[in-house]
Amino acid sequence: MRRQWIMAVMLIGLLISGCTYEREVSVTNESLLETESTRLRAQLEQLQAELRASEKNAAAWKAKLEANQATPSVTEQYPKLAFLASLPEMEKIEIRDELGSVFITDSDVLSSVSHLFAVQSTIQPGSPPMPDVEPVELVLTTDQGVVRARIIQRNIIQFEEMYPNEYYVANSDVYLLAKAFMHRPQYVPAEQSTTLKMIDSGLMRVDADVYLTHPGRMLAMAKAFFYLENKAVEKPVDPAMLEMALTFYYYGEEIKLHLYRNHAQLLDGEQEIWFELQEGDLASMKSIINAG
């Protein structure tokens, strides 16, 4: 009898323990479900917020696009300048500075710089832009007429006779063209090293008929030349075939650098110096010109 009573007590204990475990498991499962539900709600709210922001940005871009499409182009707003966008044939350029006038008549130069005067945009209304270069004016004689452009900043010009109160953004190299041929301003020292003049040039001619106003290429070529300066040699008896001829235009001066297979010839005013080229020098200097 006692044994039966003990077994009954043990059975009751097991039943009570099982019920308690089931309640604990149930509570744990409910807690996990509640945590997961909270996480999913947070993710949903975040996605909804991102969707609203995306829709807002899309609407803003659409409005901006429609506004741009509705805004007339510069040439539509200022029809007298429309011909410059078509890259007219330049017949002559007169550069007027404080010391007088210089004329560009070389057809290769003229055809290489026509794109510089295509107006890109206008300056917003307000105070006139503050000049950051010396006073210089260009008189462009083209196959479609004559126009006078005043350079205000390195890439800002004014067509005072046509639109006296408007300022326009042009190619950033437009001032370099004037700098290549105009008179040297009085504040610029007359004596400059050849390397500095090459760096500060406004135009570079490659061989006979290619003209570049790209300041990065001129700087790179001047730096390449700088590393030749400690390799000066006597004039070679036979320098072999000319590989490339470069001319730098600096305030009316011309600095010539002729590249041969193993030598380089520098002509700066009355100065003539020959340099020895090491293996790879010529290819490196050619790559500067031929880079895309």
Steps between C-alpha positions, in 0.01 A plus 500: 500500500781735595668424169187587306468827690859598416445426130186710499686794653776470239243486220329816628837674523581413140163630383548828689857538362382440143229759529750753635742430211224541245401833653865615490540393136175676412614821670837483325341448160265790554796721596694401188198563277447841656869593448492386137176689440651817644808463275289446189283803581816714535631374164166571335495855638857555376416373152191719487710803599759420230224459243352839591846662473561332164166621366578850624842498327348367179242778505773758557709367210195494275421861587862602440507319165176664392634840606821446302304393195282808531800735540622632166865441411757778512493538123120519508513769768777692323457432126778738398748253651356191333755502219785449749355163600528381139879550510526764227807528282737747663665736252691717745527566875620831636622497860480841665686554829633800690809522276336472158366240259625165372344316205460127450469410133650150487221278365613197704484698825164651408340165418634351825347762731156563351335277764623717786234765437190281508296634792416228755280687748431841651603649833210538742369859542667701770824690542731485195776240537827632637778489236786262584714566190650808338268693265488329161254509214467276196357612166389188313467530124305199374330394180171601667598844626714681754447479876688660787552296817647633823664250735388563859633186663687201365179341376253790514449732205274790416359604161447862599378628164234229465388444860665764721378376839553127451797277583558157355693186592724385215776242471746527789788529250372817332738719701795275413459591134543868582789423734688318225524805271423817697765741629665399826334692787735729689458309825642182341883493528681521169753238604344159561648154489414295195318242711277765660417649161406159367279433803334841466452484124161561347533281193713210380555397140579138421695451177368725222128542546360365830432762767407422860377734774491216754692628809542149643698380197719810499575455870581131455731574206675779692559262791643240262731767356607604852650157560711540184670817619782315674582304183630785280751387236686638202308532176504159333656465158201307371190509726313263264138546397275752674235307696285785633511881492332699779452877521377673816341846466551729798399868477618521141817298557563162341689225681585209271578148614608256227510133593728252325558134578789559742508879536284805560564852369376805689465839329401785734571838346872502415565206729561156348566199722520131418410226743561129504193277514510181700317184404126558544518883505372543144219248544397664827485848346306371198249333731422838660391636163321188385308436821123492451 
